[in-house]
Amino acid sequence: MNNMSLYTDEQLSLLYQQGNEAAGSELAGRYRPLIKRCTRPYFLLGGDGEDLIQEGMIGLVHSMQSFDMEGAASFKSYAEVCIRRRILDAIKAAGRLKHMPLNSGLSLDALKDGDESAGLPLGDAAYIPSPEELIIEREEKDSLYLMCRSILSPLERKVLAGYLEGLSYEEIAAGCEKPVKSVDAALQRIRKKLAAAFS
């Protein structure tokens, strides 16, 4: 059975551990959409979205190397934990001086959910902001929320909320009762509007 697409994720992981590079490539292809979904909620000021995708890929490779068939978890569950952990570790590491361009990793999920700490850099966990910093951060979060409300149409806000939840274009389109092309066009407009507002 040479066709890698016929193997389960667990079997491919075992083959990869035995030195089969084709098995690793097959798993990387299968899990790239999951990695993209895991990186979506994070916005890196001064960074490139591909940087976090690469970190997610490193997490996937770690999961392929260390997955134990005897464990209770499925490979997919185990891989997702490894991927998310690696992405968050990368954002925390970005808070250190050697990674200054990535120092402003923000969780847009927290902003969407109204989390009090939204907008705070996801840097070193030991950092505790002062009350003044908390007030400034909250004002910045409120200002960002108001800016989004003022420059985005109701449809664009709904599309953005779905995108931040990690929904596919098809799922967002179904929720908005619009064609997929309309969702894609709305996301392009959102990117342009936010880029213009931040520049």
C-alpha positions in Angstrom: 0.0 0.0 0.0 2.2 2.9 -1.3 -0.6 5.5 -1.6 -0.1 7.6 1.6 -3.6 9.0 1.4 -5.0 5.5 2.3 -3.2 5.5 5.7 -4.7 6.8 9.0 -3.0 9.7 10.7 -1.8 7.3 13.4 -0.2 5.0 10.9 1.5 7.9 9.1 2.9 9.1 12.3 4.4 5.7 13.0 5.8 5.5 9.5 7.3 9.0 9.9 9.0 7.8 13.2 10.5 5.0 11.2 12.0 7.4 8.7 9.4 7.6 6.0 9.5 11.3 4.8 6.5 10.8 2.5 4.4 10.0 5.5 5.5 13.3 7.1 4.6 15.2 3.9 1.2 13.6 3.8 0.5 14.6 7.4 1.8 18.1 6.7 -0.7 18.5 3.8 -3.6 17.1 5.9 -2.9 19.4 8.9 -2.0 22.7 7.1 -5.7 23.9 7.2 -5.8 23.1 11.0 -2.6 25.1 11.5 -4.0 28.0 9.6 -7.1 27.9 11.8 -5.0 27.8 15.0 -3.0 30.9 13.9 -6.0 32.9 12.7 -6.9 34.5 16.1 -3.4 36.0 16.5 -2.2 39.2 14.9 1.5 40.0 15.0 2.3 43.6 14.7 5.5 43.8 12.7 5.4 40.1 12.0 4.4 37.9 9.1 1.4 35.5 9.3 3.7 32.8 7.7 5.9 33.0 10.8 3.2 31.6 13.0 2.3 29.0 10.4 5.9 27.8 10.4 5.8 27.6 14.2 2.6 25.5 13.9 4.4 23.2 11.4 7.2 22.8 13.9 4.5 21.8 16.5 3.1 19.3 14.0 6.5 17.7 13.4 7.1 17.4 17.1 3.7 15.6 17.4 4.7 13.2 14.6 7.9 12.4 16.3 6.5 11.9 19.8 3.1 10.5 19.2 2.6 7.2 21.1 0.0 4.7 19.6 -0.5 3.3 23.1 -1.8 6.7 24.4 -5.5 7.4 24.9 -5.6 10.5 22.6 -6.1 10.3 18.9 -3.2 11.7 16.7 -5.5 14.6 15.7 -6.1 15.7 19.3 -2.5 15.2 20.2 -1.3 17.2 17.2 -3.6 20.1 17.8 -2.4 20.4 21.4 1.3 20.4 20.2 0.5 22.9 17.4 -1.3 25.3 19.7 1.3 25.0 22.4 4.1 25.8 19.9 2.2 28.8 18.5 1.6 30.3 22.0 5.3 29.6 23.0 6.4 31.5 19.9 4.2 34.4 20.8 5.6 34.4 24.4 9.2 34.1 23.1 8.4 37.1 20.9 8.0 39.2 24.0 11.7 38.8 24.7 14.2 41.5 23.4 15.7 39.2 20.8 12.3 39.1 19.0 11.3 42.8 19.3 9.3 42.9 15.9 7.0 40.1 17.2 6.6 41.8 20.7 3.0 42.8 20.0 1.2 39.5 19.5 -2.4 40.1 20.3 -5.3 37.7 20.8 -8.1 38.9 18.6 -10.3 36.1 20.1 -10.0 37.8 23.5 -10.9 41.2 21.9 -13.9 39.7 20.2 -15.1 38.1 23.5 -14.7 41.3 25.5 -11.9 39.9 27.7 -10.6 42.4 30.1 -7.0 41.6 29.2 -7.5 41.8 25.4 -5.0 43.9 23.7 -2.2 43.0 26.1 0.9 41.5 24.5 1.1 37.7 24.9 4.6 38.0 26.2 6.2 36.7 29.3 3.5 35.2 31.6 5.3 36.7 34.7 4.6 40.3 33.5 1.8 42.0 35.5 0.6 45.3 34.2 0.1 48.3 36.5 -3.4 49.7 37.0 -2.5 52.7 34.8 -1.4 50.3 32.0 -4.6 48.3 32.3 -6.7 51.5 31.9 -4.6 52.5 28.8 -4.9 49.1 27.3 -8.7 49.0 27.9 -9.1 52.4 26.3 -7.0 51.2 23.3 -9.2 48.1 23.1 -12.4 50.2 23.2 -11.0 52.5 20.6 -10.1 49.6 18.3 -13.6 48.2 18.8 -15.3 51.6 18.0 -13.0 52.0 15.0 -14.1 48.6 13.6 -17.7 49.5 14.2 -17.3 52.8 12.4 -15.4 51.6 9.3 -16.9 48.2 8.8 -20.3 47.5 7.5 -22.7 45.2 9.4 -21.9 42.4 6.9 -18.2 43.0 7.2 -18.4 42.8 11.0 -20.3 39.6 10.8 -17.8 38.1 8.3 -14.9 39.2 10.5 -16.5 37.6 13.6 -16.9 34.3 11.7 -13.3 34.5 10.4 -11.9 35.1 13.9 -13.9 32.1 15.1 -12.0 30.0 12.6 -15.0 29.3 10.4 -14.5 28.3 6.7 -15.6 30.7 4.0 -18.5 28.3 3.3 -19.6 28.3 7.0 -19.4 32.2 7.1 -21.4 32.4 3.9 -24.1 30.1 5.2 -24.3 32.2 8.4 -24.6 35.4 6.5 -26.9 33.9 3.8 -24.5 35.2 1.1 -22.5 33.5 -1.6 -18.9 32.5 -0.8 -17.6 35.1 -3.3 -19.3 37.8 -1.2 -17.5 36.6 1.9 -14.2 36.6 0.1 -14.8 40.1 -1.2 -15.8 41.3 2.3 -12.6 39.9 3.8 -10.6 41.7 1.1 -12.4 45.0 2.0 -11.8 44.4 5.7 -8.1 43.9 5.2 -7.8 47.1 3.1 -9.9 49.2 5.6 -7.9 47.9 8.6 -4.6 48.4 6.9 -5.6 52.0 5.9 -6.8 52.7 9.5 -3.6 51.4 11.1 -1.3 53.2 8.6 
